[in-house]
Amino acid sequence: MKNAKNILREICNAHSIDLTYTEAKEALQELDDITSDYWFDFQGMDFRIIHEDDIWDIYVEAIKDITEDCYLVTNEIPSFLAIDWEETAKNCYVDGYAHTFATYDGEELNSGDYYIFRTN
């Protein structure tokens, strides 16, 4: 429940949201079941919430997907070509995680154990 409260507090503070008791209770109940990579629809806004222990691996996979979608014509890497996705992700990290995950505003919130990104 501690993580849920921290996440909800960060979101409300960042977006100047005042909640009723009922709204807060419902949001906390949903966030209580949070996983390491969680999508949260809240007050017409969508958020992606990723645990700090998993964010790097998820980021590397996202960079790989973006690279394949944007730069590889066939979207398939030939088997003889080796790409170091960890190194590619490190090169892209200059902008931090928010540039990749926060498609709405490019902002990154941190609630301690979780990174929070608005996606719409």
Beta strands, then each sheet from edge to edge (+ up, - down):
strand 1: 37-42
strand 2: 45-51
strand 3: 109-110
strand 4: 114-118
sheet 1: 1+ 2- 4+ 3-
end
